[in-house]
Amino acid sequence: MHETADRAGEPGNGGAARRSLFAHRDFRLFWAGETTSVFASNATGLALPLVAVTVLDSSPLMLGFLAAAVWLPWLLIGLPAGAWVDRLPKRPVLITCGLVSAALLVSVPLAWYAGALTIGQLLVVALVTGGATVFFVTAYHAYFPLLVGERDLMEGNAKLQGSESAMLMVGPSAGGLIAQAFGAATGVLVNAGAYLVSAFCMTRIRTPVPEDTRSRPRTGLRTEMREGLHFVLKDAYFKPIVLYGAMANLTLDGYQSIYVAFLIRTVGVSPGVVGLLVAAGGVGGILGAFVVRPLVRRFGSARGFLIGRFVATPFGLLMPLASPDLGVLFFFVGLLAVDGSLVAGNISLDSFRQAYCPPHLLGRVVATTTFIKYSTIPVGAILGGFLGDRIGLRPTMWIMTGALVCCSLILLWGPIRRVRDFPDRPADRNEELHA
């Protein structure tokens, strides 16, 4: 579907023997750039609150505002960002996002050295770097299929999701160690350096990709946003997937907002053990990235996706069973299975979306689906905290993990349950449904 580089032995070539994508220079650069960006984002997510607490002695309310500022751009600019990215060449967007984020983070230690650092500046840094993340994520998903071609999407997404899962473990822990070694404010410079590395990697990519979106006639930003919304909400495949994602995120953040308190106050484990248990999510993500390709080859992309949801997600019901000593393994296994299935499913869905969507709509589709799915995150977090206060932490864990399992039933609404593989373009879907 996409016009891509067609050099012997490189992604997109249909005749030569296929090698791992890591054998290709430009994919390595893209992978390194995206991985360092994810590392920087996760490390910064811990670094800014540490600065607020240890340097500015901020109140819990201000910490809440700081956490919300990172996600707020998805709600404010998520939809128009998709339309803007579809109008622009993607690689310069990726580079610009890295440079902007690095510059903002450098301002934190500079202001601290000058004695002028305030919580207001941290809020601005969190808000604008969050906005840069919106554009980076949207452009990255739109650029990747142009870089590697359709046949390598599954392998490439598995490698990218695997490294992202690793960074979910490494980023926060490294952020804490860096802050301890160099001080919270000075340690932010390391995160800025990671963003610069990401931007540098993107500048070194040489594979030419078709950027024909710049020649398309403009129909107005609001019209282009509506086109993305219409594609997602009217499509028989996307509609249940996006609804499932929104409801699953509500339940996931419902228990993630309280599981630290659950483990410490109800189960009675130490903070160090909490860190080890929460790391199970990253381990599960790495395992999910490894198993998704064999699963898809054996059962098909659509059936493999459903198997992961209906077989692995119920293991989440083990988490509320956690108890002292060896009983904490219930939590570890449950979180590992849930996060592993989520990462494996994300790989399949990312590959499906990148192959299925028309290239000129992909940025808007990415932004629209992400906007809808992320819109329930703050609701779930608040609901989990509210229920935890009212009915207790363990009952809330049961409610949220049980609701997550039930969410999978949404995926049976639509054609996904009837096909072995996701179609690779909307025309195939229409022919299949009208056969």
C-alpha positions as CSV (number, residue, x, y, z in Angstrom):
1,M,0.0,0.0,0.0
2,H,2.8,2.4,0.9
3,E,5.6,3.3,-1.5
4,T,8.8,2.4,0.3
5,A,12.5,1.9,-0.3
6,D,12.9,-1.2,-2.4
7,R,16.6,-2.1,-2.0
8,A,17.8,-5.7,-1.9
9,G,17.7,-7.1,1.6
10,E,16.2,-3.9,3.1
11,P,12.7,-3.3,4.6
12,G,10.1,-3.2,1.9
13,N,11.8,-5.4,-0.6
14,G,9.8,-8.4,-1.6
15,G,12.4,-10.5,-3.3
16,A,15.5,-10.7,-1.3
17,A,16.0,-13.0,1.8
18,R,14.7,-11.2,4.8
19,R,16.9,-10.3,7.7
20,S,16.2,-8.9,11.1
21,L,15.3,-5.2,11.0
22,F,18.2,-4.6,13.4
23,A,20.4,-5.4,10.4
24,H,19.3,-2.2,8.7
25,R,20.9,1.1,9.7
26,D,17.9,3.4,9.5
27,F,15.7,1.2,11.5
28,R,18.4,1.0,14.2
29,L,18.5,4.8,14.2
30,F,14.7,5.1,14.4
31,W,14.6,2.4,17.2
32,A,17.3,4.2,19.2
33,G,15.7,7.6,18.7
34,E,12.3,6.3,19.8
35,T,13.7,4.3,22.7
36,T,15.7,7.2,24.1
37,S,12.7,9.4,23.8
38,V,10.6,7.0,25.8
39,F,13.4,6.7,28.4
40,A,13.6,10.5,28.7
41,S,9.8,10.8,29.0
42,N,9.6,8.2,31.8
43,A,12.6,9.5,33.6
44,T,11.2,13.0,33.4
45,G,7.9,11.8,34.8
46,L,9.7,11.1,38.1
47,A,12.3,13.8,37.9
48,L,9.9,16.8,37.8
49,P,7.9,15.6,40.9
50,L,11.2,15.0,42.7
51,V,12.3,18.6,41.9
52,A,8.9,19.8,43.2
53,V,9.2,17.9,46.4
54,T,12.9,18.2,47.3
55,V,13.7,21.6,45.9
56,L,10.4,23.6,46.1
57,D,8.7,21.7,49.0
58,S,5.5,21.6,46.9
59,S,2.1,20.5,48.4
60,P,0.3,17.3,47.3
61,L,-2.2,19.4,45.5
62,M,0.6,20.9,43.3
63,L,2.0,17.5,42.7
64,G,-1.4,16.4,41.4
65,F,-1.5,19.4,39.1
66,L,2.0,18.5,37.9
67,A,1.0,15.0,37.1
68,A,-2.2,16.1,35.3
69,A,-0.2,18.7,33.2
70,V,1.6,15.8,31.4
71,W,-1.6,14.2,30.2
72,L,-3.6,17.4,29.6
73,P,-2.2,18.1,26.1
74,W,-3.8,14.9,24.8
75,L,-7.2,16.3,25.7
76,L,-6.4,19.9,24.5
77,I,-4.5,19.3,21.3
78,G,-4.8,15.6,20.6
79,L,-7.2,15.9,17.7
80,P,-5.7,18.9,15.9
81,A,-2.2,17.5,16.4
82,G,-3.3,14.6,14.1
83,A,-4.4,16.9,11.4
84,W,-1.2,19.0,11.7
85,V,1.0,16.0,11.5
86,D,-0.8,14.8,8.4
87,R,0.1,18.1,6.8
88,L,3.8,18.0,7.7
89,P,6.8,15.9,6.8
90,K,7.1,13.5,9.8
91,R,10.8,13.2,10.5
92,P,11.3,17.0,11.1
93,V,8.4,16.8,13.5
94,L,10.2,14.1,15.5
95,I,13.4,16.1,15.5
96,T,11.7,19.3,16.6
97,C,9.9,17.5,19.5
98,G,13.2,16.2,20.8
99,L,14.9,19.6,20.6
100,V,11.9,21.5,22.2
101,S,11.7,19.0,25.1
102,A,15.5,19.2,25.7
103,A,15.5,23.0,25.8
104,L,12.6,23.1,28.3
105,L,14.3,20.6,30.6
106,V,17.6,22.5,30.5
107,S,15.7,25.6,31.7
108,V,15.0,23.8,35.0
109,P,18.5,23.5,36.4
110,L,19.4,26.9,34.9
111,A,16.6,28.5,36.8
112,W,17.6,26.6,40.0
113,Y,21.2,27.8,39.7
114,A,19.9,31.4,39.3
115,G,17.6,31.0,42.3
116,A,14.5,31.6,40.2
117,L,12.9,28.2,39.9
118,T,9.1,28.1,40.7
119,I,6.4,25.5,40.6
120,G,4.8,27.6,37.8
121,Q,7.9,26.9,35.6
122,L,7.7,23.2,36.3
123,L,4.0,23.2,35.3
124,V,4.9,24.9,32.1
125,V,7.7,22.5,31.4
126,A,5.4,19.5,32.1
127,L,2.6,20.9,29.9
128,V,4.8,21.8,26.9
129,T,6.9,18.6,27.0
130,G,3.6,16.7,27.3
131,G,2.4,18.6,24.1
132,A,5.7,17.7,22.4
133,T,5.0,14.0,23.3
134,V,1.6,14.3,21.7
135,F,3.2,15.4,18.4
136,F,6.1,12.9,18.7
137,V,3.8,9.9,19.3
138,T,1.5,10.8,16.5
139,A,4.3,11.5,14.0
140,Y,6.2,8.4,15.0
141,H,3.2,6.1,14.3
142,A,2.6,7.8,11.0
143,Y,6.3,7.8,9.9
144,F,7.2,4.2,10.9
145,P,5.2,2.4,8.1
146,L,6.6,4.8,5.5
147,L,10.1,3.9,6.7
148,V,9.9,0.1,6.9
149,G,7.0,-1.0,4.6
150,E,4.0,-3.1,5.5
151,R,5.6,-6.6,5.6
152,D,8.0,-5.5,8.4
153,L,5.4,-3.7,10.6
154,M,4.8,-6.6,13.0
155,E,8.5,-7.3,13.6
156,G,9.3,-3.6,13.9
157,N,6.4,-2.9,16.3
158,A,7.4,-5.9,18.4
159,K,11.0,-4.5,18.8
160,L,9.7,-1.0,19.5
161,Q,7.1,-2.1,22.1
162,G,9.7,-4.4,23.7
163,S,12.1,-1.5,24.2
164,E,9.3,0.7,25.4
165,S,8.4,-1.9,28.1
166,A,12.0,-2.0,29.2
167,M,12.1,1.8,29.4
168,L,9.0,1.7,31.6
169,M,11.2,-0.2,34.1
170,V,14.5,1.6,33.5
171,G,13.2,5.2,33.1
172,P,11.7,5.8,36.5
173,S,14.4,3.9,38.4
174,A,17.2,5.6,36.5
175,G,15.5,9.0,37.1
176,G,15.6,8.3,40.8
177,L,19.2,7.2,40.8
178,I,20.3,10.2,38.7
179,A,18.5,12.5,41.1
180,Q,20.2,10.9,44.1
181,A,23.6,11.1,42.5
182,F,23.5,14.6,41.1
183,G,20.6,16.3,42.8
184,A,17.0,16.5,41.5
185,A,17.4,19.7,39.6
186,T,20.9,18.9,38.1
187,G,19.8,15.4,37.2
188,V,17.2,16.8,34.8
189,L,20.1,17.6,32.5
190,V,20.5,13.9,31.8
191,N,16.9,13.6,30.6
192,A,17.5,16.6,28.4
193,G,20.5,14.9,26.9
194,A,18.4,11.8,26.2
195,Y,16.0,13.9,24.2
196,L,19.0,15.4,22.2
197,V,20.2,11.9,21.5
198,S,16.7,11.0,20.1
199,A,16.7,14.1,17.9
200,F,20.2,13.3,16.6
201,C,19.3,9.7,15.7
202,M,16.3,11.0,13.7
203,T,18.5,13.4,11.8
204,R,20.8,10.6,10.7
205,I,18.0,8.6,9.0
206,R,18.7,8.5,5.2
207,T,15.9,6.4,3.7
208,P,13.7,8.6,1.5
209,V,10.0,8.2,2.2
210,P,7.0,9.6,0.3
211,E,5.8,12.8,1.9
212,D,3.1,13.5,-0.6
213,T,0.7,14.9,2.0
214,R,2.1,18.4,1.5
215,S,0.6,18.6,-2.0
216,R,-2.9,17.7,-0.9
217,P,-5.5,20.5,-1.0
218,R,-6.3,21.9,2.4
219,T,-9.9,21.5,3.5
220,G,-9.6,23.4,6.9
221,L,-8.4,22.1,10.2
222,R,-11.9,21.3,11.6
223,T,-12.8,19.4,8.5
224,E,-9.7,17.3,8.6
225,M,-10.3,16.6,12.3
226,R,-13.8,15.5,11.4
227,E,-12.4,13.2,8.7
228,G,-10.2,11.4,11.3
229,L,-13.1,11.1,13.8
230,H,-15.5,9.8,11.1
231,F,-13.0,7.2,9.9
232,V,-12.5,5.9,13.5
233,L,-16.1,6.0,14.7
234,K,-17.7,4.7,11.5
235,D,-15.3,1.8,10.9
236,A,-16.5,-1.6,11.9
237,Y,-13.1,-2.6,13.2
238,F,-12.0,0.6,14.9
239,K,-15.2,1.3,16.7
240,P,-15.1,-1.7,19.1
241,I,-11.3,-1.5,19.5
242,V,-11.4,2.2,20.5
243,L,-14.3,1.7,22.9
244,Y,-12.5,-1.3,24.4
245,G,-9.3,0.8,24.8
246,A,-11.2,3.6,26.6
247,M,-12.9,1.3,29.0
248,A,-9.8,-0.8,29.6
249,N,-7.8,2.4,30.4
250,L,-10.5,3.4,32.9
251,T,-10.2,0.1,34.8
252,L,-6.4,-0.1,34.5
253,D,-5.9,3.3,36.0
254,G,-8.6,2.5,38.5
255,Y,-6.4,-0.1,40.1
256,Q,-3.0,1.4,39.2
257,S,-3.9,4.6,41.1
258,I,-4.2,2.5,44.3
259,Y,-2.1,-0.6,44.0
260,V,0.9,1.0,45.7
261,A,-1.3,1.8,48.7
262,F,-2.9,-1.7,48.5
263,L,0.5,-3.4,48.6
264,I,1.8,-1.3,51.5
265,R,-1.3,-0.8,53.6
266,T,-3.3,-3.9,53.0
267,V,-0.8,-6.6,52.0
268,G,1.9,-5.1,54.2
269,V,5.0,-5.2,52.0
270,S,7.9,-2.8,52.1
271,P,8.4,0.0,49.4
272,G,11.4,-2.0,48.0
273,V,9.2,-5.0,47.4
274,V,6.6,-2.8,45.8
275,G,9.2,-1.7,43.3
276,L,10.0,-5.3,42.4
277,L,6.4,-6.2,42.1
278,V,5.5,-3.2,39.9
279,A,8.4,-4.1,37.7
280,A,6.4,-7.2,36.7
281,G,4.5,-5.0,34.4
282,G,7.7,-4.2,32.4
283,V,8.8,-7.8,32.4
284,G,5.3,-8.8,31.1
285,G,5.6,-6.2,28.4
286,I,8.9,-7.6,27.2
287,L,7.5,-11.1,27.2
288,G,4.5,-9.9,25.3
289,A,6.7,-8.4,22.6
290,F,8.5,-11.8,22.2
291,V,5.4,-14.0,22.0
292,V,3.2,-11.9,19.7
293,R,4.8,-12.9,16.4
294,P,4.6,-16.7,17.0
295,L,1.1,-16.2,18.3
296,V,0.1,-14.3,15.1
297,R,1.7,-16.9,12.9
298,R,-0.1,-19.7,14.6
299,F,-3.6,-18.2,15.0
300,G,-3.7,-15.1,12.8
301,S,-3.5,-11.4,13.8
302,A,-7.1,-11.0,14.8
303,R,-7.6,-14.3,16.6
304,G,-4.2,-14.0,18.3
305,F,-5.2,-10.6,19.6
306,L,-8.5,-12.0,21.0
307,I,-6.7,-15.0,22.5
308,G,-4.4,-12.7,24.3
309,R,-7.3,-10.7,25.7
310,F,-9.5,-13.6,26.7
311,V,-6.8,-16.0,28.0
312,A,-4.3,-13.6,29.7
313,T,-6.4,-10.8,31.0
314,P,-8.3,-13.0,33.5
315,F,-5.0,-13.6,35.3
316,G,-5.4,-10.0,36.6
317,L,-8.0,-11.4,39.0
318,L,-5.0,-12.9,40.9
319,M,-3.8,-9.4,42.0
320,P,-6.5,-8.8,44.7
321,L,-5.6,-12.2,46.2
322,A,-2.1,-10.9,47.2
323,S,-1.1,-11.6,50.8
324,P,2.1,-11.4,52.8
325,D,5.2,-13.5,52.1
326,L,4.8,-15.8,49.1
327,G,1.2,-14.5,48.6
328,V,2.7,-11.5,46.8
329,L,3.4,-13.8,43.8
330,F,-0.3,-13.6,43.0
331,F,0.1,-9.9,42.4
332,F,3.3,-10.5,40.4
333,V,1.8,-13.1,38.1
334,G,-1.4,-11.2,37.6
335,L,0.3,-7.9,36.7
336,L,2.8,-9.7,34.4
337,A,0.1,-11.5,32.5
338,V,-2.1,-8.4,32.1
339,D,0.7,-6.1,31.0
340,G,2.1,-8.8,28.7
341,S,-1.2,-9.2,27.0
342,L,-1.6,-5.5,26.6
343,V,1.7,-5.0,25.0
344,A,1.2,-8.0,22.6
345,G,-2.2,-6.6,21.7
346,N,-0.8,-3.1,21.2
347,I,1.8,-4.5,18.7
348,S,-1.0,-6.2,16.7
349,L,-3.2,-3.2,16.8
350,D,-0.4,-0.8,15.8
351,S,0.6,-3.0,12.9
352,F,-3.1,-3.3,11.8
353,R,-3.7,0.5,12.1
354,Q,-0.5,1.4,10.2
355,A,-1.3,-1.0,7.3
356,Y,-5.1,-0.4,7.2
357,C,-5.3,3.4,7.3
358,P,-4.8,5.5,4.2
359,P,-1.4,7.2,4.6
360,H,-2.9,10.7,4.4
361,L,-5.3,9.9,7.3
362,L,-2.9,8.0,9.6
363,G,-1.8,10.9,11.7
364,R,-5.4,11.9,12.4
365,V,-6.4,8.3,13.1
366,V,-3.5,7.8,15.6
367,A,-4.4,11.1,17.3
368,T,-8.2,10.3,17.4
369,T,-7.8,6.8,18.8
370,T,-5.3,8.0,21.4
371,F,-7.4,11.0,22.4
372,I,-10.4,8.7,22.9
373,K,-8.5,6.0,24.8
374,Y,-6.6,8.5,27.0
375,S,-9.7,10.5,27.9
376,T,-10.7,8.0,30.5
377,I,-7.4,7.8,32.3
378,P,-8.0,10.7,34.8
379,V,-11.6,9.4,35.3
380,G,-10.3,5.9,36.2
381,A,-7.6,7.3,38.6
382,I,-10.1,9.5,40.4
383,L,-12.7,6.7,40.6
384,G,-10.2,4.2,41.9
385,G,-9.1,6.6,44.7
386,F,-12.7,7.4,45.5
387,L,-13.7,3.8,45.8
388,G,-10.6,3.0,47.7
389,D,-11.5,5.5,50.4
390,R,-15.2,4.5,50.5
391,I,-15.2,0.7,50.3
392,G,-11.5,-0.3,50.9
393,L,-8.5,-1.0,48.8
394,R,-8.9,-4.8,48.2
395,P,-12.6,-4.5,47.2
396,T,-11.7,-1.8,44.7
397,M,-8.9,-4.0,43.3
398,W,-11.6,-6.7,42.8
399,I,-14.0,-4.3,41.1
400,M,-11.4,-2.8,38.7
401,T,-9.7,-6.1,37.7
402,G,-13.1,-7.7,37.3
403,A,-14.3,-4.8,35.1
404,L,-11.1,-5.2,33.0
405,V,-11.9,-8.8,32.3
406,C,-15.5,-7.9,31.3
407,C,-14.2,-5.1,29.0
408,S,-12.9,-7.8,26.6
409,L,-16.5,-8.6,25.6
410,I,-16.7,-5.3,23.8
411,L,-14.2,-6.8,21.2
412,L,-16.9,-9.4,20.2
413,W,-19.0,-6.5,18.9
414,G,-18.1,-6.2,15.2
415,P,-16.3,-8.4,12.6
416,I,-13.1,-9.1,14.6
417,R,-14.6,-12.3,16.0
418,R,-15.3,-13.6,12.5
419,V,-11.9,-13.2,10.9
420,R,-8.5,-14.9,11.3
421,D,-6.5,-11.8,10.3
422,F,-7.1,-8.1,10.3
423,P,-7.5,-6.7,6.8
424,D,-4.7,-4.6,5.4
425,R,-6.9,-1.9,3.9
426,P,-10.5,-0.6,4.2
427,A,-11.4,-1.9,0.7
428,D,-10.7,-5.5,1.8
429,R,-13.0,-5.0,4.7
430,N,-15.8,-3.8,2.5
431,E,-15.4,-6.7,0.1
432,E,-15.4,-9.1,3.0
433,L,-18.5,-7.7,4.7
434,H,-20.5,-7.5,1.5
435,A,-19.5,-11.0,0.2
